[in-house]
Amino acid sequence: LHGPHTGVNLSEVLHQLLNEDS
């Protein structure tokens, strides 16, 4: 899924994962 908001999506997912891990 290559979109214009791929970077933002990745960043959001990363933050969510970090938040869950915390």
mmCIF file as Biopython writes it, N, C-alpha, C and O atoms, coordinates in Angstrom:
data_model
#
loop_
_atom_site.group_PDB
_atom_site.id
_atom_site.type_symbol
_atom_site.label_atom_id
_atom_site.label_alt_id
_atom_site.label_comp_id
_atom_site.label_asym_id
_atom_site.label_entity_id
_atom_site.label_seq_id
_atom_site.pdbx_PDB_ins_code
_atom_site.Cartn_x
_atom_site.Cartn_y
_atom_site.Cartn_z
_atom_site.occupancy
_atom_site.B_iso_or_equiv
_atom_site.auth_seq_id
_atom_site.auth_asym_id
_atom_site.pdbx_PDB_model_num
ATOM 1  N N  . LEU A ? 1  ? 0.845 -1.209 0.000  1.0 0.0 1  A 1 
ATOM 2  C CA . LEU A ? 1  ? 0.000 0.000  0.000  1.0 0.0 1  A 1 
ATOM 3  C C  . LEU A ? 1  ? 0.875 1.252  0.000  1.0 0.0 1  A 1 
ATOM 4  O O  . LEU A ? 1  ? 1.266 1.756  1.053  1.0 0.0 1  A 1 
ATOM 5  N N  . HIS A ? 2  ? 1.171 1.738  -1.194 1.0 0.0 2  A 1 
ATOM 6  C CA . HIS A ? 2  ? 2.021 2.929  -1.303 1.0 0.0 2  A 1 
ATOM 7  C C  . HIS A ? 2  ? 1.160 4.182  -1.458 1.0 0.0 2  A 1 
ATOM 8  O O  . HIS A ? 2  ? 0.572 4.416  -2.513 1.0 0.0 2  A 1 
ATOM 9  N N  . GLY A ? 3  ? 1.094 4.970  -0.411 1.0 0.0 3  A 1 
ATOM 10 C CA . GLY A ? 3  ? 0.273 6.181  -0.486 1.0 0.0 3  A 1 
ATOM 11 C C  . GLY A ? 3  ? 1.065 7.418  -0.105 1.0 0.0 3  A 1 
ATOM 12 O O  . GLY A ? 3  ? 2.227 7.310  0.286  1.0 0.0 3  A 1 
ATOM 13 N N  . PRO A ? 4  ? 0.460 8.584  -0.213 1.0 0.0 4  A 1 
ATOM 14 C CA . PRO A ? 4  ? 1.117 9.857  0.107  1.0 0.0 4  A 1 
ATOM 15 C C  . PRO A ? 4  ? 1.306 10.018 1.613  1.0 0.0 4  A 1 
ATOM 16 O O  . PRO A ? 4  ? 2.157 10.785 2.064  1.0 0.0 4  A 1 
ATOM 17 N N  . HIS A ? 5  ? 0.508 9.289  2.380  1.0 0.0 5  A 1 
ATOM 18 C CA . HIS A ? 5  ? 0.592 9.416  3.841  1.0 0.0 5  A 1 
ATOM 19 C C  . HIS A ? 5  ? 1.193 8.162  4.458  1.0 0.0 5  A 1 
ATOM 20 O O  . HIS A ? 5  ? 0.817 7.747  5.555  1.0 0.0 5  A 1 
ATOM 21 N N  . THR A ? 6  ? 2.142 7.564  3.727  1.0 0.0 6  A 1 
ATOM 22 C CA . THR A ? 6  ? 2.745 6.322  4.232  1.0 0.0 6  A 1 
ATOM 23 C C  . THR A ? 6  ? 3.631 6.628  5.429  1.0 0.0 6  A 1 
ATOM 24 O O  . THR A ? 6  ? 3.549 5.954  6.456  1.0 0.0 6  A 1 
ATOM 25 N N  . GLY A ? 7  ? 4.479 7.643  5.301  1.0 0.0 7  A 1 
ATOM 26 C CA . GLY A ? 7  ? 5.372 8.017  6.400  1.0 0.0 7  A 1 
ATOM 27 C C  . GLY A ? 7  ? 4.592 8.361  7.648  1.0 0.0 7  A 1 
ATOM 28 O O  . GLY A ? 7  ? 4.933 7.912  8.742  1.0 0.0 7  A 1 
ATOM 29 N N  . VAL A ? 8  ? 3.551 9.153  7.493  1.0 0.0 8  A 1 
ATOM 30 C CA . VAL A ? 8  ? 2.749 9.565  8.650  1.0 0.0 8  A 1 
ATOM 31 C C  . VAL A ? 8  ? 2.119 8.340  9.295  1.0 0.0 8  A 1 
ATOM 32 O O  . VAL A ? 8  ? 2.097 8.202  10.518 1.0 0.0 8  A 1 
ATOM 33 N N  . ASN A ? 9  ? 1.598 7.441  8.431  1.0 0.0 9  A 1 
ATOM 34 C CA . ASN A ? 9  ? 0.964 6.227  8.953  1.0 0.0 9  A 1 
ATOM 35 C C  . ASN A ? 9  ? 1.959 5.415  9.757  1.0 0.0 9  A 1 
ATOM 36 O O  . ASN A ? 9  ? 1.659 4.953  10.858 1.0 0.0 9  A 1 
ATOM 37 N N  . LEU A ? 10 ? 3.157 5.244  9.190  1.0 0.0 10 A 1 
ATOM 38 C CA . LEU A ? 10 ? 4.197 4.467  9.874  1.0 0.0 10 A 1 
ATOM 39 C C  . LEU A ? 10 ? 4.516 5.099  11.222 1.0 0.0 10 A 1 
ATOM 40 O O  . LEU A ? 10 ? 4.649 4.406  12.231 1.0 0.0 10 A 1 
ATOM 41 N N  . SER A ? 11 ? 4.636 6.408  11.227 1.0 0.0 11 A 1 
ATOM 42 C CA . SER A ? 11 ? 4.966 7.126  12.460 1.0 0.0 11 A 1 
ATOM 43 C C  . SER A ? 11 ? 3.871 6.888  13.495 1.0 0.0 11 A 1 
ATOM 44 O O  . SER A ? 11 ? 4.145 6.632  14.667 1.0 0.0 11 A 1 
ATOM 45 N N  . GLU A ? 12 ? 2.624 6.978  13.033 1.0 0.0 12 A 1 
ATOM 46 C CA . GLU A ? 12 ? 1.501 6.799  13.962 1.0 0.0 12 A 1 
ATOM 47 C C  . GLU A ? 12 ? 1.512 5.385  14.537 1.0 0.0 12 A 1 
ATOM 48 O O  . GLU A ? 12 ? 1.340 5.189  15.740 1.0 0.0 12 A 1 
ATOM 49 N N  . VAL A ? 13 ? 1.714 4.414  13.666 1.0 0.0 13 A 1 
ATOM 50 C CA . VAL A ? 13 ? 1.743 3.011  14.107 1.0 0.0 13 A 1 
ATOM 51 C C  . VAL A ? 13 ? 2.878 2.805  15.099 1.0 0.0 13 A 1 
ATOM 52 O O  . VAL A ? 13 ? 2.713 2.138  16.121 1.0 0.0 13 A 1 
ATOM 53 N N  . LEU A ? 14 ? 4.036 3.388  14.783 1.0 0.0 14 A 1 
ATOM 54 C CA . LEU A ? 14 ? 5.195 3.248  15.671 1.0 0.0 14 A 1 
ATOM 55 C C  . LEU A ? 14 ? 4.859 3.811  17.048 1.0 0.0 14 A 1 
ATOM 56 O O  . LEU A ? 14 ? 5.152 3.191  18.070 1.0 0.0 14 A 1 
ATOM 57 N N  . HIS A ? 15 ? 4.249 4.977  17.067 1.0 0.0 15 A 1 
ATOM 58 C CA . HIS A ? 15 ? 3.899 5.610  18.341 1.0 0.0 15 A 1 
ATOM 59 C C  . HIS A ? 15 ? 2.911 4.740  19.108 1.0 0.0 15 A 1 
ATOM 60 O O  . HIS A ? 15 ? 3.023 4.571  20.322 1.0 0.0 15 A 1 
ATOM 61 N N  . GLN A ? 16 ? 1.939 4.190  18.377 1.0 0.0 16 A 1 
ATOM 62 C CA . GLN A ? 16 ? 0.931 3.337  19.022 1.0 0.0 16 A 1 
ATOM 63 C C  . GLN A ? 16 ? 1.599 2.126  19.637 1.0 0.0 16 A 1 
ATOM 64 O O  . GLN A ? 16 ? 1.305 1.753  20.773 1.0 0.0 16 A 1 
ATOM 65 N N  . LEU A ? 17 ? 2.518 1.500  18.871 1.0 0.0 17 A 1 
ATOM 66 C CA . LEU A ? 17 ? 3.208 0.306  19.364 1.0 0.0 17 A 1 
ATOM 67 C C  . LEU A ? 17 ? 4.008 0.657  20.612 1.0 0.0 17 A 1 
ATOM 68 O O  . LEU A ? 17 ? 3.994 -0.089 21.591 1.0 0.0 17 A 1 
ATOM 69 N N  . LEU A ? 18 ? 4.700 1.784  20.579 1.0 0.0 18 A 1 
ATOM 70 C CA . LEU A ? 18 ? 5.510 2.204  21.725 1.0 0.0 18 A 1 
ATOM 71 C C  . LEU A ? 18 ? 4.610 2.455  22.926 1.0 0.0 18 A 1 
ATOM 72 O O  . LEU A ? 18 ? 4.945 2.088  24.052 1.0 0.0 18 A 1 
ATOM 73 N N  . ASN A ? 19 ? 3.477 3.078  22.679 1.0 0.0 19 A 1 
ATOM 74 C CA . ASN A ? 19 ? 2.547 3.381  23.758 1.0 0.0 19 A 1 
ATOM 75 C C  . ASN A ? 19 ? 2.033 2.087  24.385 1.0 0.0 19 A 1 
ATOM 76 O O  . ASN A ? 19 ? 1.928 1.975  25.607 1.0 0.0 19 A 1 
ATOM 77 N N  . GLU A ? 20 ? 1.711 1.097  23.519 1.0 0.0 20 A 1 
ATOM 78 C CA . GLU A ? 20 ? 1.212 -0.176 24.034 1.0 0.0 20 A 1 
ATOM 79 C C  . GLU A ? 20 ? 2.284 -0.869 24.850 1.0 0.0 20 A 1 
ATOM 80 O O  . GLU A ? 20 ? 2.001 -1.436 25.906 1.0 0.0 20 A 1 
ATOM 81 N N  . ASP A ? 21 ? 3.519 -0.824 24.361 1.0 0.0 21 A 1 
ATOM 82 C CA . ASP A ? 21 ? 4.626 -1.484 25.052 1.0 0.0 21 A 1 
ATOM 83 C C  . ASP A ? 21 ? 4.891 -0.807 26.402 1.0 0.0 21 A 1 
ATOM 84 O O  . ASP A ? 21 ? 5.196 -1.467 27.395 1.0 0.0 21 A 1 
ATOM 85 N N  . SER A ? 22 ? 4.768 0.505  26.412 1.0 0.0 22 A 1 
ATOM 86 C CA . SER A ? 22 ? 5.054 1.247  27.646 1.0 0.0 22 A 1 
ATOM 87 C C  . SER A ? 22 ? 4.182 0.711  28.794 1.0 0.0 22 A 1 
ATOM 88 O O  . SER A ? 22 ? 4.272 1.204  29.919 1.0 0.0 22 A 1 
#
